[in-house]
Amino acid sequence: MSAEIMTIKELAAYLDLAEATLYKKVSNNEIPYAKLGNLLRFPKWAIDQWVSENTVKPPDALFDESVSRICRSHHHFSEVSPKRPAWKANSPDSSEL
């Protein structure tokens, strides 16, 4: 595959989509492409931009809520003694064994 421009077959492999799906997207003008005579070509930079523009990102508030919930569920890490590393905080001392 050329780093700059792809055939339909290369694009199908790159996006892990069926060629038929890509042909449908082309016919519906849903994906960027170049037509050279009767050949379809797909500039990689345009495909990468298209993927980026069509990537659904969760709202920041949802992300902040998830991080907050994760932090609350791991609150015991904030209660670790400064003398022991966090990964040893809940394990018994060798003297306790």
Backbone as CSV, one residue per row, in Angstrom:
resi,resn,N_x,N_y,N_z,CA_x,CA_y,CA_z,C_x,C_y,C_z
1,MET,0.844,-1.184,0.000,0.000,0.000,0.000,0.883,1.238,0.000
2,SER,0.575,2.179,-0.861,1.274,3.458,-0.884,0.911,4.229,0.366
3,ALA,1.849,4.959,0.898,1.593,5.734,2.108,0.673,6.921,1.835
4,GLU,0.586,7.362,0.567,-0.146,8.576,0.245,-1.534,8.357,-0.350
5,ILE,-1.712,7.300,-1.125,-2.985,7.088,-1.812,-3.300,5.592,-1.845
6,MET,-4.565,5.243,-1.662,-4.951,3.836,-1.558,-5.988,3.465,-2.605
7,THR,-5.958,2.201,-2.996,-7.001,1.627,-3.839,-8.164,1.220,-2.939
8,ILE,-9.266,0.808,-3.547,-10.413,0.358,-2.760,-10.048,-0.855,-1.900
9,LYS,-9.243,-1.746,-2.458,-8.830,-2.941,-1.728,-7.950,-2.568,-0.531
10,GLU,-7.018,-1.651,-0.752,-6.138,-1.203,0.343,-6.931,-0.468,1.411
11,LEU,-7.889,0.352,0.979,-8.723,1.073,1.937,-9.581,0.113,2.756
12,ALA,-10.116,-0.906,2.093,-10.922,-1.908,2.808,-10.089,-2.565,3.905
13,ALA,-8.848,-2.898,3.598,-7.967,-3.500,4.608,-7.633,-2.484,5.694
14,TYR,-7.362,-1.250,5.307,-6.989,-0.194,6.251,-8.103,0.079,7.255
15,LEU,-9.354,0.116,6.778,-10.494,0.419,7.645,-11.198,-0.829,8.174
16,ASP,-10.770,-1.994,7.717,-11.406,-3.258,8.090,-12.897,-3.230,7.742
17,LEU,-13.172,-2.808,6.500,-14.532,-2.774,5.973,-14.581,-3.553,4.669
18,ALA,-15.761,-4.019,4.321,-15.937,-4.719,3.049,-15.854,-3.711,1.903
19,GLU,-15.313,-4.159,0.771,-15.238,-3.293,-0.403,-16.633,-2.820,-0.807
20,ALA,-17.635,-3.685,-0.697,-19.009,-3.305,-1.059,-19.496,-2.135,-0.201
21,THR,-19.136,-2.135,1.064,-19.509,-1.029,1.956,-18.876,0.272,1.480
22,LEU,-17.620,0.188,1.076,-16.925,1.387,0.604,-17.511,1.889,-0.713
23,TYR,-17.838,0.973,-1.622,-18.475,1.385,-2.884,-19.795,2.112,-2.608
24,LYS,-20.547,1.620,-1.626,-21.813,2.262,-1.270,-21.558,3.656,-0.705
25,LYS,-20.541,3.783,0.140,-20.201,5.093,0.701,-19.757,6.065,-0.397
26,VAL,-19.018,5.558,-1.371,-18.602,6.392,-2.502,-19.833,6.854,-3.282
27,SER,-20.744,5.930,-3.605,-21.920,6.292,-4.403,-22.825,7.277,-3.671
28,ASN,-22.789,7.256,-2.339,-23.585,8.189,-1.530,-22.786,9.436,-1.128
29,ASN,-21.562,9.555,-1.663,-20.669,10.675,-1.306,-20.479,10.800,0.203
30,GLU,-20.315,9.678,0.878,-20.129,9.658,2.327,-18.668,9.560,2.737
31,ILE,-17.779,9.377,1.779,-16.365,9.182,2.075,-15.551,9.955,1.033
32,PRO,-14.445,10.564,1.433,-13.648,11.298,0.442,-12.932,10.354,-0.520
33,TYR,-12.943,10.729,-1.799,-12.274,9.907,-2.807,-11.895,10.779,-3.994
34,ALA,-11.006,10.259,-4.808,-10.630,10.905,-6.065,-10.959,9.928,-7.178
35,LYS,-11.480,10.441,-8.265,-11.784,9.588,-9.409,-10.827,9.969,-10.531
36,LEU,-9.974,9.023,-10.881,-8.990,9.220,-11.943,-9.437,8.375,-13.128
37,GLY,-10.138,9.006,-14.056,-10.754,8.234,-15.140,-11.850,7.394,-14.527
38,ASN,-11.722,6.081,-14.651,-12.701,5.183,-14.017,-12.125,4.517,-12.764
39,LEU,-10.979,5.008,-12.294,-10.340,4.433,-11.103,-10.654,5.262,-9.863
40,LEU,-10.997,4.583,-8.785,-11.202,5.257,-7.504,-9.899,5.203,-6.704
41,ARG,-9.541,6.319,-6.135,-8.375,6.380,-5.258,-8.751,7.177,-4.018
42,PHE,-8.075,6.841,-2.923,-8.401,7.427,-1.633,-7.135,7.982,-0.987
43,PRO,-7.004,9.315,-0.959,-5.838,9.899,-0.298,-5.873,9.583,1.199
44,LYS,-4.783,9.041,1.704,-4.736,8.620,3.107,-5.021,9.779,4.053
45,TRP,-4.464,10.953,3.767,-4.685,12.101,4.649,-6.170,12.451,4.734
46,ALA,-6.897,12.332,3.608,-8.320,12.649,3.591,-9.122,11.596,4.357
47,ILE,-8.719,10.340,4.221,-9.400,9.260,4.962,-9.159,9.418,6.454
48,ASP,-7.923,9.702,6.836,-7.611,9.892,8.255,-8.404,11.066,8.836
49,GLN,-8.519,12.138,8.068,-9.304,13.298,8.514,-10.778,12.927,8.618
50,TRP,-11.287,12.183,7.636,-12.686,11.749,7.642,-12.972,10.882,8.867
51,VAL,-12.074,9.951,9.166,-12.249,9.098,10.352,-12.258,9.959,11.607
52,SER,-11.331,10.897,11.694,-11.257,11.778,12.858,-12.540,12.596,13.020
53,GLU,-13.037,13.141,11.922,-14.260,13.949,11.968,-15.493,13.108,12.305
54,ASN,-15.450,11.824,12.020,-16.594,10.949,12.274,-16.431,10.112,13.537
55,THR,-15.440,10.435,14.333,-15.232,9.734,15.593,-16.117,10.372,16.658
56,VAL,-16.932,9.574,17.295,-17.826,10.066,18.331,-17.054,10.113,19.639
57,LYS,-17.042,11.283,20.225,-16.329,11.470,21.487,-17.353,11.746,22.586
58,PRO,-17.207,11.120,23.743,-18.167,11.392,24.821,-17.991,12.817,25.326
59,PRO,-19.063,13.399,25.843,-18.943,14.750,26.410,-17.951,14.754,27.570
60,ASP,-17.279,15.874,27.776,-16.311,15.985,28.870,-16.953,15.667,30.213
61,ALA,-18.186,16.079,30.403,-18.868,15.825,31.672,-18.984,14.328,31.938
62,LEU,-19.262,13.555,30.906,-19.357,12.108,31.066,-18.007,11.535,31.447
63,PHE,-16.950,12.016,30.792,-15.608,11.544,31.110,-15.243,11.914,32.540
64,ASP,-15.525,13.158,32.939,-15.210,13.606,34.293,-15.955,12.767,35.324
65,GLU,-17.218,12.428,35.038,-18.029,11.600,35.939,-17.408,10.216,36.085
66,SER,-16.948,9.627,34.974,-16.346,8.297,35.011,-15.059,8.306,35.809
67,VAL,-14.237,9.320,35.608,-12.972,9.419,36.340,-13.260,9.596,37.821
68,SER,-14.220,10.442,38.132,-14.585,10.671,39.531,-15.057,9.379,40.186
69,ARG,-15.890,8.614,39.469,-16.406,7.355,40.006,-15.273,6.354,40.218
70,ILE,-14.332,6.300,39.299,-13.193,5.387,39.427,-12.345,5.787,40.622
71,CYS,-12.107,7.080,40.766,-11.300,7.553,41.898,-11.969,7.229,43.224
72,ARG,-13.294,7.413,43.299,-14.014,7.093,44.538,-13.952,5.602,44.845
73,SER,-13.982,4.766,43.817,-13.963,3.324,44.060,-12.574,2.844,44.470
74,HIS,-11.563,3.654,44.236,-10.200,3.293,44.622,-9.678,4.228,45.708
75,HIS,-10.581,4.651,46.595,-10.215,5.619,47.629,-9.141,5.094,48.577
76,HIS,-9.016,3.779,48.696,-8.033,3.234,49.631,-6.606,3.591,49.243
77,PHE,-6.378,3.940,47.973,-5.031,4.335,47.563,-4.642,5.663,48.187
78,SER,-5.613,6.516,48.459,-5.289,7.799,49.069,-5.002,7.643,50.561
79,GLU,-5.332,6.502,51.133,-5.125,6.277,52.549,-3.875,5.448,52.823
80,VAL,-2.997,5.356,51.874,-1.794,4.539,51.995,-0.784,5.232,52.879
81,SER,-0.138,4.465,53.703,0.922,4.995,54.553,2.075,5.456,53.688
82,PRO,2.671,6.611,53.988,3.773,7.101,53.163,5.015,6.229,53.250
83,LYS,5.097,5.330,54.231,6.265,4.474,54.395,6.254,3.288,53.433
84,ARG,5.070,2.923,52.921,4.956,1.750,52.070,4.445,2.141,50.707
85,PRO,4.966,1.556,49.643,4.431,1.818,48.305,2.971,1.403,48.234
86,ALA,2.203,2.058,47.356,0.769,1.785,47.235,0.487,0.325,46.939
87,TRP,1.313,-0.314,46.122,1.036,-1.692,45.756,1.275,-2.644,46.916
88,LYS,1.980,-2.190,47.959,2.195,-3.034,49.141,1.287,-2.645,50.297
89,ALA,0.522,-1.582,50.131,-0.255,-1.031,51.241,-1.234,-2.023,51.843
90,ASN,-1.843,-2.870,51.039,-2.851,-3.800,51.539,-2.324,-5.212,51.725
91,SER,-1.025,-5.397,51.531,-0.454,-6.727,51.733,0.228,-6.763,53.088
92,PRO,0.247,-7.916,53.742,0.841,-7.999,55.078,2.370,-7.845,55.007
93,ASP,2.932,-7.279,56.055,4.386,-7.217,56.174,4.926,-8.630,56.284
94,SER,6.175,-8.799,55.890,6.780,-10.119,56.035,6.833,-10.516,57.509
95,SER,6.885,-9.522,58.405,6.902,-9.818,59.854,5.558,-10.326,60.330
96,GLU,4.480,-10.014,59.571,3.126,-10.445,59.966,2.822,-11.864,59.496
97,LEU,3.649,-12.416,58.599,3.385,-13.747,58.042,3.775,-14.840,58.984
